Amino acid sequence: MKKIYLLLMLVLLFACSCSKSGSKSNPFTIPTQNTIYKYSLDTSFNQDEEVFVIFTNKDAMTKISDRISIEGPSSSKNIMPNYSKNNLETKRDVISEKEAERLRITEEYFENNKERVLSKSFNDLKSNTKQSSEAVGNIKNFKAIKEYRYRTEDITVSAKLEKQVKSTSDNRTLNLWIQDGYIIESSKLDKLANSFLKEGNNNDIYEYITSIYGEEWYDDNTQVPSGLIGVNNTIDILIYEINDEINNPDGITLGFYWAKDNFLNGQNITNSNEKLMFYLEGEIIKADINTAISTLAHEFVHMVNFRQHTVKNNKIMDTWLNEMLAMISEDLLAKKLGVKGPA
């Protein structure tokens, strides 16, 4: 099956189509005003081809996804309007613009405040060592987001610690927090938790990913840059209704990692949960547990990359590369995890 990749940027749009005659590229200027920009595929496109849209908007605060639509020639059908993200119905993982935006915002903050963040002091290191113990049944408020079709809203989610898994072989603890009033079958929570972390060697997402990319955080508080949370052997997952409309034809968010939670709250960061954590859409777990498991692997790669590249090596990984590694990892781990692999 042939594939067409469209690279959309704030200033220029490069459309590259694959066909028997080769590839071609035509630049287009995208208006900065709040208007809808339409791109029409040429007559060589047919309905057996797939269209992938990759957003690389350089301005993290300017959203262009809602102002772009793709149209096929009159002879083709089933061209999805606007843009595609992770979609529950198609089960196809496509780069989420909002996820990429979260990565860019956090990494740009780190880059702009690098000297202050990387400077150490005794008081900073002392504050970094604070750790809280959690027990099953605990209730906690989390700073999260709600995804609507055309906007994202900051919200507070009250959640209960429903399941806790400890692995002495990995020296890690996994906490699964479920939104208050939200019910997920215990068998699915067990499968989700055991896929990510369980006793033994070379048998879970945690060990598979860290053996390839490295550790997700520090194991020595004297090495932790100030402004960041201290040594933490616990990974938290918040399961809640991320999406307001689960059958949104424009796509939904399956889950996400947001590095703002690696920071201590202070003058510049005020919405951190101060945990190593990521977020999962609860409806995905109910509808397709295997997709939820693949999403865990995907988001964990982002967590590891933030520590290994942005924090440890002072390097900002390009969004396309970060996403590519996460998606490749889903395929590499598919057979081990017993989930669907490459299409």
N, C-alpha and C positions, 0 to 999 in steps of 0.2 A: 504494500500500500504506500503510495507516495505521500509525502508530507510537505506542507508549506509553512515556513517560519516567518513571522512578521516581527520585526524589531521596531518598537514604537518608542520615540524619544520626544521630549518636550519641544525641541526645535525642529528636528528632522524626522521623517518617517522613511525607513528603508524597507521596501517590500521585495522579498526574495522568493521566487517561486521555482520549485524543482520540476523539470519536465524533461522529455527526451532530448530536447534541443539545448539543454543546459540551464544555467541560471541567469537571472538578470536583476538589476538594481536600479530603482528610480527614486530620487529624493523628492520629498514633498514637505512643504512648510505647514506646520500645524498652528492654526491661529491661537493666540494667547487669550483672546476674549472667550467668554463663556458661551461658545456655540458648539453645535454638533459637527464633528468632522467625519465625513464618510469616505471610506476607501473601497473601491470597486475592484474585485478580482477580474482578471482578463478572461477571454473566452476559452483559454486553454484549461481553465479550472473545471473539474467535474465533481459530482457529488460523492465519488469514491475516495476523494482526497480529504485529508484532515488539515485543519487550520489551527496552528498554535500561536498564541499571542504572548509576547514577552515584553513587559513594561520595564524600561530602564530610565524612567524619569529622573533627571539629575537633581531636580528640586524636590526634596523630600516632603515639602509642605504643599506642593501643588499637585492636585489630583487630575489626571487626564482620562482615566478609564471610563468615566461616565460621559465623556464627550466624544467618544469614538465608536463608530459602528462599521461593520464589514458587510458588504453586499456582494453577492455572486452574480454572474451573468444570468440573463433571463431563463436560460435553459436549465440551470441548476436549482436544487431545492435544499431545504433543511440547513441553510446558513444561519448559525446562531448569531443573534445581534449582540452589539457591544463587545463584551469580553468574557473570557472563561477563567474561572478559578477552580479550586478543588470542588468537584461536583458530586453530590451524593448519588445521583441517578446514574451517571456515566462511570463512576468509580475511577475516573481518570485524573491523575495528579498533574495539574498545570500550575506554573508559578503564580502564587497569589501576590497581587500588587500590594495589598495591605500588609502582608507579611514582610515583603521586601521593604516597604516603607518603614515598618517598625525596626528592622535591622539597620536601615540607613540612619534613622534618627538617633538611635542609641550609639552607633559607631561614630557618627559625626560629633556627638557630645563627647565621647571618649577622646577623639582626636583633638578637639578644640580645648579640652581641659587636661590633656595628657600630663603636662608638667605638674599640675596640682594633684592629680589623681595618683601619679606614680611616686610622689614624694612621701616618705614615711616619717612618722613621729611615734613616740612611745604612746601617747594618748590615743592616736588612731589605731595602733595595733592592739591596744587594750580593749577598745570598743569593738574591734573586729572579732574578739574571742567570745563574745556573747553568743550563746547557743540556747535555744529553748527546746525542751523535750515535749513531744506530743504523744497523746495516748488515744486509742480508739474511743470514739464517742465525744471527743473534744469538738467544740464549735468555734469557728474562726471566721472573721470577715476578710475577704480578699478584694484588692483593687483590680478590677478587670475591665473588659469592654463588651459592649453589645453591638453586633453587626446588623445594620439595617440595609435595605437595598441601596440607598444613596447616601448613607452617612454612618459614622461610627460614634458611639456614645460611651463615655466613661461611666462605669457603674461600680457598685459595691455588691459582692456576692457573699452571702452567708452560707457557709458549708460545714458539713460534719465529716470528721475523719472516720470513714467507714471501714477501711482496710489498711493494715500495715504489714509489710513484709520485710524481714531482716535476713541478710545473707552474710554469714561470717566469712565465707570464702571470698566475697567481694568487698567485705567491710563496708557495706552500704545498707541504708534503710530506705524503703519506698513507702510513701504515704499517698493514699488515694482519697481525695476530698470530694464529696458529692454535694451539690447544691441542695439546700434545705427544701424538703418537699418533693425532691426528684427521686424517682425509684428506678434502679437498674438491677437486673437479676444478679444474685450473688455468684452464680456460675460464670457469668460473663466478666464480672469483676475479677474473679479468681484467674480466669484465662488471661485477661489483660495484664494483671499484676505478675503472674508467673512467666509470661512472655518477656517482660522487661527485666525482672530480677527474681532469681531463685537460688537456692543452695546448690553448690556444685560448680564444676568448671566447664567453661566453653558451652554454655547451654542457655544463654539469655541475651537480650538486646544489649544490656549494659556491657557485658564482657566482649561481645562481638564488635561493638562500635569503638570502645576504648582501646581494644587491641589494634585497631586500624589507625585511629586518629589521635589517640592519647587521652589522658584523664580530663574529666569535665571541670575539675576545680583543684585548688591547692590542698596539700596535705600538711603544710607547715605554715603557721600563722606569721612567722618572721618573713615570709616571702610575699605575703598578700599586700598589694598596693593599698594605700589608704583610700578611703571612700568606697571600698568594696566590702562585701560581706566576708567574714572569716572562714576558716576551715569548716567545711560542712559535708558530712558523710550521708546526708539525707537529701533525697530528691522527692519533690512534691508535685503531684498532678491534680489540677483542679478540673473536675468534670461538671459542666453546666451547659445551659442552653446559650451557646455563643450567638447563634443566628436567630433573628426575629422571624424569619421566613425560611423554613427548612427546605422547601421546594422552590426556592427562588430560581427562576430560569436563567439568571445571570451567573449562577454558581453560589456556593457557600464556602465558609471556612471550616475545614475539618478539625483544625487545631493549630496552635502556634506557640513558638517560644519567643519571649520578649526579654532581652538582656537588661532592661531597666530593673528587674528583680535582683540582679547581681550587685546592685548598688545599695549603699546605705542611704536612707532618706536624709536630705540635708537641704542646702540652699538651692541647688539646681535640680535635684531629684526629689519629688514629693509623693510619687505614686508607686514606690517600690514595695513589694511584699517581703523583701529581704530574705529571699529563699532561692535555691536552685530549683526552678520549677518550669513547667509548661502547662498548657491548657488544651482540653479536648472537648469537642462537641458531644454531648451525651447521646443525641439521637443517632450518631454514627455507631456508637457502641451497641445500641439497640438494634439497628438495622443491619449492620455488617461488622461483626467483631474483628474480622481479618483486616478490613480497611483501617480500623482503629489501631490495630497492632502495627501495621505498616506506617501509620502516621506517627506513632511513638518513636519508631526508628528514625524517621525523617527529622522530627523536631529535636531528637537527642543529638543528631549530627550538628545542628545549628548551635546547640548549647556548648558542645565540645569545641567547635570552631571559634566561638567567641573567646573562650579561655585560651586556646592554643595560638590563635592568630592575633586577635585584637588586643587582648590583655598581655599575654606573655611576650609576644614578638613585636608589639606596637605596629601591626600591619592591618590594614583594612582589606578584607577579602571582598572582591567584586561579587555583587549579588548573584549574577548568573553562575559564577563558579560555586558559591555557597549552595545554591539551589541544585545545581547539577550533582554535587557530591551527595547531597541528601537524597536525591531521587535515585541515584545509582546505588546507594546503600540499601534502599528498599529492595532493589532487585537482587543484590548480592546476598541479602539475608532471607530472601523469600523461602527458599527450600528449607533452610534451618528452622524457620518459624512456622512452616506449614501453611503459608499464605500464597496468594497469587503473585507471580513474578512478572517478568517482562511480557508485554502484550505480543 
